[in-house]
Amino acid sequence: HEDPTDRNTSSQCEDCLPEPVTTLDEESAYDPTPEELSLKVVMEANLQSGLGEIRTKMDTGQHHLDVKLDRIVKQMEEMKQGLENLREETNRKLESVNAGIRTLEERADEVEEWSTEVQEILTVSLEHQRKLQQKVADLEGRSRRNNIRIWGLKEGVEGDSTTDYVDKLIHKELGISEDIQLEIQRAHRALAPKAQLNKPPRAMIVNFLRFNIKENVLKTAWRTPLQVEGNRVTFDHDYTTEVAAKRREYAGLKKILKEKRIRFQSLMDTLMVHWTEGVKIYNSAQEAAEAIAGERVAGAEPWTREPDDATETGGSTQVDEDQEINVRKFG
């Protein structure tokens, strides 16, 4: 008996058989036509011509590229040379600048040494100048030892002879005996512009031949309150400008001391204050002001007028004005 399954399998295998395949030998056996051969020749010629043009263009491009590269290389060489020249020039300039800096440093050292020497010389010169000024001030003060200043006399009261007027004033108003010869050498107003109306009159400067007579007149004047034509008249030493300016700085302090009933004395350009614990001499108004502002003021020794204390105001309205200024400054 035949199996049906075998029959179906056989039929399926017949359907699966491949078709006949044409081999290369069969294709090569194909003969092209003349038109095809002519077309092939033309295409090959065109191809060769196109390749030649491409090759020519490539050669031309390569040539242009080489020229440009050569130009770029040349420019780079020029730039390199320029940079090298710039570096050398910069180095030269830097070396020149460094040399200039070294020169300046050397000069600065020389100037510093010179400045130090000049400063030392200047310091010594200033010290010499200070000592010379002190000596000149001392000589000027000694040259005025026989002088007194009279404050408060109205302008013109002396008349034609200032010497005669002062001689009569001292003998009459101060009560000095006529037997005592004052021996006044010179007498004149202070060398300043004439005082205007309602302004303090200029001081009168009197020079005596003998120092002892001048001292006697001055001490007598300090003990004798004196008024001439309604004006208070005071006598004082003829101090130098520097000493007088320094004494005016104490004016406000003296007023405070008098109000506190504290004894004091004016010694040239210093202020002597009698505290309960002892006498203290102050060489500046600031130093004295600090002491007066302290707690010691309340327990200080009571003030009493003595001959040397009579000069605390200087005897002029101008000095009284200075007092008010110093009171505001230190009080």
KANOR-V454838 format. One line per field, one symbol per residue. ss: DSSP state (2 for helix, 1 for strand, 0 for the rest). psi: psi as a letter, one per 40 degrees, with the letter a starting at -180 (. if undefined). A space follows every 50 residues. Layout:
ss=???
psi=???
This chain:
ss=00022222222222200000000222220000022222222222222222 22222222222222222222222222222222222222222222222222 22222222222222222222222222222222222222222220001111 10000000000222222222222000000000011111100000000000 00011111002222222222222001110011111110002222222220 22222222200101111001111110011111002222222200222220 0100002222200000222222222222220
psi=ihhddddddddddddehiihhhiddddeehhiiddddddddddddddddd dddddddddddddddddddddddddddddddddddddddddddddddddd ddddddddddddddddddddddddddddddddddddddddddeedeiihh iehihedeadhddddddddddddefhiddhhdfhdihiiigiihiiieih iiihhhhidhddddddddddddehhhhhfehhhiiiigiiddddddddde dddddddddefhhiihgbfihhhgideihhhheiddddddddeieeddfi hihihideeeedeeeiddddddddddddde.
